[in-house]
Amino acid sequence: MKYLKFFVLLLALICFFEVYYLHSMLSFIDKPFLYAGIVFLMLFGLIHYKTKKQ
C-alpha cells in the first residue's frame, strides 16, 4: 500500500507537469490532464488518510 501511495502521487505530479508544459509552450491548458492530476491528488490524500488512521 505504501508504494501505491507514492505511485499515485507520481502520476499526479506528471499530470500537473504536463499541464504546466503545455501552458508554457502552447498557451493552453489540456483539461483531461488537469482533471486526472486532481483525481490522482485526491486519491493520494484518501490513501494517505486511510493508512495513517490505521
Gaussian input, Z-matrix of N, CA and C with variables (Angstrom, degrees):
# hf/3-21g

backbone

0 1
 N
 C     1     B1
 C     2     B2     1     A1
 N     3     B3     2     A2     1     D1
 C     4     B4     3     A3     2     D2
 C     5     B5     4     A4     3     D3
 N     6     B6     5     A5     4     D4
 C     7     B7     6     A6     5     D5
 C     8     B8     7     A7     6     D6
 N     9     B9     8     A8     7     D7
 C    10    B10     9     A9     8     D8
 C    11    B11    10    A10     9     D9
 N    12    B12    11    A11    10    D10
 C    13    B13    12    A12    11    D11
 C    14    B14    13    A13    12    D12
 N    15    B15    14    A14    13    D13
 C    16    B16    15    A15    14    D14
 C    17    B17    16    A16    15    D15
 N    18    B18    17    A17    16    D16
 C    19    B19    18    A18    17    D17
 C    20    B20    19    A19    18    D18
 N    21    B21    20    A20    19    D19
 C    22    B22    21    A21    20    D20
 C    23    B23    22    A22    21    D21
 N    24    B24    23    A23    22    D22
 C    25    B25    24    A24    23    D23
 C    26    B26    25    A25    24    D24
 N    27    B27    26    A26    25    D25
 C    28    B28    27    A27    26    D26
 C    29    B29    28    A28    27    D27
 N    30    B30    29    A29    28    D28
 C    31    B31    30    A30    29    D29
 C    32    B32    31    A31    30    D30
 N    33    B33    32    A32    31    D31
 C    34    B34    33    A33    32    D32
 C    35    B35    34    A34    33    D33
 N    36    B36    35    A35    34    D34
 C    37    B37    36    A36    35    D35
 C    38    B38    37    A37    36    D36
 N    39    B39    38    A38    37    D37
 C    40    B40    39    A39    38    D38
 C    41    B41    40    A40    39    D39
 N    42    B42    41    A41    40    D40
 C    43    B43    42    A42    41    D41
 C    44    B44    43    A43    42    D42
 N    45    B45    44    A44    43    D43
 C    46    B46    45    A45    44    D44
 C    47    B47    46    A46    45    D45
 N    48    B48    47    A47    46    D46
 C    49    B49    48    A48    47    D47
 C    50    B50    49    A49    48    D48
 N    51    B51    50    A50    49    D49
 C    52    B52    51    A51    50    D50
 C    53    B53    52    A52    51    D51
 N    54    B54    53    A53    52    D52
 C    55    B55    54    A54    53    D53
 C    56    B56    55    A55    54    D54
 N    57    B57    56    A56    55    D55
 C    58    B58    57    A57    56    D56
 C    59    B59    58    A58    57    D57
 N    60    B60    59    A59    58    D58
 C    61    B61    60    A60    59    D59
 C    62    B62    61    A61    60    D60
 N    63    B63    62    A62    61    D61
 C    64    B64    63    A63    62    D62
 C    65    B65    64    A64    63    D63
 N    66    B66    65    A65    64    D64
 C    67    B67    66    A66    65    D65
 C    68    B68    67    A67    66    D66
 N    69    B69    68    A68    67    D67
 C    70    B70    69    A69    68    D68
 C    71    B71    70    A70    69    D69
 N    72    B72    71    A71    70    D70
 C    73    B73    72    A72    71    D71
 C    74    B74    73    A73    72    D72
 N    75    B75    74    A74    73    D73
 C    76    B76    75    A75    74    D74
 C    77    B77    76    A76    75    D75
 N    78    B78    77    A77    76    D76
 C    79    B79    78    A78    77    D77
 C    80    B80    79    A79    78    D78
 N    81    B81    80    A80    79    D79
 C    82    B82    81    A81    80    D80
 C    83    B83    82    A82    81    D81
 N    84    B84    83    A83    82    D82
 C    85    B85    84    A84    83    D83
 C    86    B86    85    A85    84    D84
 N    87    B87    86    A86    85    D85
 C    88    B88    87    A87    86    D86
 C    89    B89    88    A88    87    D87
 N    90    B90    89    A89    88    D88
 C    91    B91    90    A90    89    D89
 C    92    B92    91    A91    90    D90
 N    93    B93    92    A92    91    D91
 C    94    B94    93    A93    92    D92
 C    95    B95    94    A94    93    D93
 N    96    B96    95    A95    94    D94
 C    97    B97    96    A96    95    D95
 C    98    B98    97    A97    96    D96
 N    99    B99    98    A98    97    D97
 C   100   B100    99    A99    98    D98
 C   101   B101   100   A100    99    D99
 N   102   B102   101   A101   100   D100
 C   103   B103   102   A102   101   D101
 C   104   B104   103   A103   102   D102
 N   105   B105   104   A104   103   D103
 C   106   B106   105   A105   104   D104
 C   107   B107   106   A106   105   D105
 N   108   B108   107   A107   106   D106
 C   109   B109   108   A108   107   D107
 C   110   B110   109   A109   108   D108
 N   111   B111   110   A110   109   D109
 C   112   B112   111   A111   110   D110
 C   113   B113   112   A112   111   D111
 N   114   B114   113   A113   112   D112
 C   115   B115   114   A114   113   D113
 C   116   B116   115   A115   114   D114
 N   117   B117   116   A116   115   D115
 C   118   B118   117   A117   116   D116
 C   119   B119   118   A118   117   D117
 N   120   B120   119   A119   118   D118
 C   121   B121   120   A120   119   D119
 C   122   B122   121   A121   120   D120
 N   123   B123   122   A122   121   D121
 C   124   B124   123   A123   122   D122
 C   125   B125   124   A124   123   D123
 N   126   B126   125   A125   124   D124
 C   127   B127   126   A126   125   D125
 C   128   B128   127   A127   126   D126
 N   129   B129   128   A128   127   D127
 C   130   B130   129   A129   128   D128
 C   131   B131   130   A130   129   D129
 N   132   B132   131   A131   130   D130
 C   133   B133   132   A132   131   D131
 C   134   B134   133   A133   132   D132
 N   135   B135   134   A134   133   D133
 C   136   B136   135   A135   134   D134
 C   137   B137   136   A136   135   D135
 N   138   B138   137   A137   136   D136
 C   139   B139   138   A138   137   D137
 C   140   B140   139   A139   138   D138
 N   141   B141   140   A140   139   D139
 C   142   B142   141   A141   140   D140
 C   143   B143   142   A142   141   D141
 N   144   B144   143   A143   142   D142
 C   145   B145   144   A144   143   D143
 C   146   B146   145   A145   144   D144
 N   147   B147   146   A146   145   D145
 C   148   B148   147   A147   146   D146
 C   149   B149   148   A148   147   D147
 N   150   B150   149   A149   148   D148
 C   151   B151   150   A150   149   D149
 C   152   B152   151   A151   150   D150
 N   153   B153   152   A152   151   D151
 C   154   B154   153   A153   152   D152
 C   155   B155   154   A154   153   D153
 N   156   B156   155   A155   154   D154
 C   157   B157   156   A156   155   D155
 C   158   B158   157   A157   156   D156
 N   159   B159   158   A158   157   D157
 C   160   B160   159   A159   158   D158
 C   161   B161   160   A160   159   D159

   B1=1.4491
   B2=1.5255
   B3=1.3347
   B4=1.4592
   B5=1.5258
   B6=1.3433
   B7=1.4514
   B8=1.5228
   B9=1.3239
   B10=1.4563
   B11=1.5314
   B12=1.3314
   B13=1.4673
   B14=1.5258
   B15=1.3181
   B16=1.4605
   B17=1.5299
   B18=1.3276
   B19=1.4582
   B20=1.5256
   B21=1.3258
   B22=1.4615
   B23=1.5278
   B24=1.3188
   B25=1.4654
   B26=1.5252
   B27=1.3142
   B28=1.4587
   B29=1.5284
   B30=1.3213
   B31=1.4539
   B32=1.5282
   B33=1.3246
   B34=1.4600
   B35=1.5233
   B36=1.3054
   B37=1.4730
   B38=1.5258
   B39=1.3238
   B40=1.4610
   B41=1.5246
   B42=1.3133
   B43=1.4653
   B44=1.5285
   B45=1.3317
   B46=1.4641
   B47=1.5329
   B48=1.3360
   B49=1.4564
   B50=1.5280
   B51=1.3324
   B52=1.4623
   B53=1.5327
   B54=1.3228
   B55=1.4697
   B56=1.5195
   B57=1.3157
   B58=1.4695
   B59=1.5278
   B60=1.3242
   B61=1.4589
   B62=1.5314
   B63=1.3222
   B64=1.4621
   B65=1.5263
   B66=1.3187
   B67=1.4587
   B68=1.5274
   B69=1.3165
   B70=1.4693
   B71=1.5268
   B72=1.3293
   B73=1.4627
   B74=1.5307
   B75=1.3305
   B76=1.4647
   B77=1.5225
   B78=1.3160
   B79=1.4641
   B80=1.5261
   B81=1.3153
   B82=1.4570
   B83=1.5234
   B84=1.2988
   B85=1.4623
   B86=1.5184
   B87=1.3152
   B88=1.4597
   B89=1.5297
   B90=1.3066
   B91=1.4618
   B92=1.5311
   B93=1.3349
   B94=1.4753
   B95=1.5282
   B96=1.3377
   B97=1.4609
   B98=1.5261
   B99=1.3072
   B100=1.4565
   B101=1.5267
   B102=1.3358
   B103=1.4602
   B104=1.5284
   B105=1.3266
   B106=1.4720
   B107=1.5246
   B108=1.3348
   B109=1.4628
   B110=1.5139
   B111=1.3198
   B112=1.4671
   B113=1.5170
   B114=1.3312
   B115=1.4708
   B116=1.5257
   B117=1.3363
   B118=1.4643
   B119=1.5260
   B120=1.3265
   B121=1.4573
   B122=1.5290
   B123=1.3312
   B124=1.4691
   B125=1.5299
   B126=1.3298
   B127=1.4603
   B128=1.5201
   B129=1.3342
   B130=1.4593
   B131=1.5294
   B132=1.3268
   B133=1.4675
   B134=1.5199
   B135=1.3238
   B136=1.4595
   B137=1.5265
   B138=1.3199
   B139=1.4731
   B140=1.5091
   B141=1.3206
   B142=1.4657
   B143=1.5380
   B144=1.3162
   B145=1.4660
   B146=1.5226
   B147=1.3326
   B148=1.4683
   B149=1.5114
   B150=1.3253
   B151=1.4708
   B152=1.5221
   B153=1.3148
   B154=1.4579
   B155=1.5277
   B156=1.3280
   B157=1.4662
   B158=1.5279
   B159=1.3476
   B160=1.4639
   B161=1.4799
   A1=110.58
   A2=115.84
   A3=119.80
   A4=111.02
   A5=117.18
   A6=120.31
   A7=111.65
   A8=117.36
   A9=121.22
   A10=110.37
   A11=115.76
   A12=120.66
   A13=110.77
   A14=117.36
   A15=120.38
   A16=111.69
   A17=117.67
   A18=121.07
   A19=110.74
   A20=117.13
   A21=121.50
   A22=109.88
   A23=117.24
   A24=120.37
   A25=111.17
   A26=117.44
   A27=121.46
   A28=110.89
   A29=117.81
   A30=120.84
   A31=111.24
   A32=117.30
   A33=120.77
   A34=110.53
   A35=117.45
   A36=120.55
   A37=111.53
   A38=117.32
   A39=120.21
   A40=110.37
   A41=117.30
   A42=120.74
   A43=111.00
   A44=116.95
   A45=119.82
   A46=111.83
   A47=117.29
   A48=119.87
   A49=110.57
   A50=116.64
   A51=120.23
   A52=111.07
   A53=116.88
   A54=120.53
   A55=110.02
   A56=117.75
   A57=121.39
   A58=111.01
   A59=116.39
   A60=120.59
   A61=111.07
   A62=116.55
   A63=119.21
   A64=111.37
   A65=117.45
   A66=120.05
   A67=111.28
   A68=116.74
   A69=118.63
   A70=112.36
   A71=118.01
   A72=120.42
   A73=112.82
   A74=117.12
   A75=119.58
   A76=113.48
   A77=117.50
   A78=124.06
   A79=114.17
   A80=116.94
   A81=120.09
   A82=108.57
   A83=116.03
   A84=121.63
   A85=108.15
   A86=116.46
   A87=121.66
   A88=107.34
   A89=116.18
   A90=121.35
   A91=115.01
   A92=121.13
   A93=118.12
   A94=113.04
   A95=117.10
   A96=119.27
   A97=110.86
   A98=117.13
   A99=121.10
   A100=110.48
   A101=116.63
   A102=120.69
   A103=111.37
   A104=116.87
   A105=120.25
   A106=110.54
   A107=116.85
   A108=119.91
   A109=112.05
   A110=117.04
   A111=120.59
   A112=110.91
   A113=116.66
   A114=120.60
   A115=110.52
   A116=117.40
   A117=120.16
   A118=111.33
   A119=117.56
   A120=120.38
   A121=111.23
   A122=116.93
   A123=119.76
   A124=110.68
   A125=117.12
   A126=120.59
   A127=110.85
   A128=117.31
   A129=120.91
   A130=110.64
   A131=116.63
   A132=120.00
   A133=111.61
   A134=116.94
   A135=120.66
   A136=111.43
   A137=117.09
   A138=120.56
   A139=110.27
   A140=117.70
   A141=121.57
   A142=110.21
   A143=116.36
   A144=121.07
   A145=110.22
   A146=117.36
   A147=121.04
   A148=111.84
   A149=118.64
   A150=120.92
   A151=111.08
   A152=117.49
   A153=119.67
   A154=111.41
   A155=115.79
   A156=120.89
   A157=111.87
   A158=117.71
   A159=120.88
   A160=113.01
   D1=-30.76
   D2=-179.18
   D3=-64.92
   D4=-41.01
   D5=-179.52
   D6=-71.42
   D7=-32.44
   D8=177.20
   D9=-62.58
   D10=-39.75
   D11=179.83
   D12=-60.98
   D13=-45.59
   D14=-178.82
   D15=-73.66
   D16=-30.52
   D17=176.40
   D18=-65.74
   D19=-41.90
   D20=178.68
   D21=-66.10
   D22=-40.75
   D23=176.69
   D24=-63.44
   D25=-39.97
   D26=177.50
   D27=-63.50
   D28=-41.56
   D29=177.18
   D30=-62.65
   D31=-40.50
   D32=178.16
   D33=-63.59
   D34=-43.48
   D35=179.65
   D36=-65.21
   D37=-38.07
   D38=177.58
   D39=-64.37
   D40=-42.68
   D41=178.70
   D42=-62.88
   D43=-44.76
   D44=179.57
   D45=-66.65
   D46=-35.37
   D47=176.25
   D48=-65.15
   D49=-39.91
   D50=178.15
   D51=-63.14
   D52=-40.38
   D53=176.81
   D54=-63.22
   D55=-43.75
   D56=178.41
   D57=-62.48
   D58=-43.89
   D59=-177.93
   D60=-64.24
   D61=-46.44
   D62=179.70
   D63=-64.74
   D64=-38.10
   D65=179.78
   D66=-68.43
   D67=-39.26
   D68=-178.34
   D69=-75.02
   D70=-33.21
   D71=-177.22
   D72=-90.49
   D73=-37.38
   D74=-172.46
   D75=-118.47
   D76=-2.11
   D77=176.89
   D78=61.14
   D79=36.27
   D80=169.71
   D81=-145.47
   D82=159.91
   D83=-179.41
   D84=-108.73
   D85=125.13
   D86=177.34
   D87=-83.22
   D88=103.95
   D89=-171.01
   D90=-63.49
   D91=-34.77
   D92=176.93
   D93=-59.83
   D94=-37.98
   D95=177.12
   D96=-68.02
   D97=-36.86
   D98=178.34
   D99=-64.84
   D100=-46.40
   D101=179.41
   D102=-64.93
   D103=-40.37
   D104=178.62
   D105=-63.97
   D106=-40.78
   D107=178.07
   D108=-62.92
   D109=-40.33
   D110=178.54
   D111=-66.34
   D112=-41.83
   D113=179.24
   D114=-64.56
   D115=-45.18
   D116=178.86
   D117=-64.57
   D118=-35.72
   D119=177.95
   D120=-67.49
   D121=-40.78
   D122=176.77
   D123=-67.24
   D124=-37.94
   D125=177.18
   D126=-64.27
   D127=-39.60
   D128=175.83
   D129=-60.65
   D130=-44.86
   D131=179.18
   D132=-62.57
   D133=-39.88
   D134=178.85
   D135=-65.72
   D136=-45.37
   D137=178.60
   D138=-64.72
   D139=-41.31
   D140=-179.97
   D141=-63.72
   D142=-42.18
   D143=179.87
   D144=-64.99
   D145=-43.84
   D146=-178.33
   D147=-66.42
   D148=-40.67
   D149=-178.95
   D150=-75.02
   D151=-31.44
   D152=179.56
   D153=-73.40
   D154=-30.17
   D155=-177.43
   D156=-72.05
   D157=-27.13
   D158=-177.57
   D159=-72.48

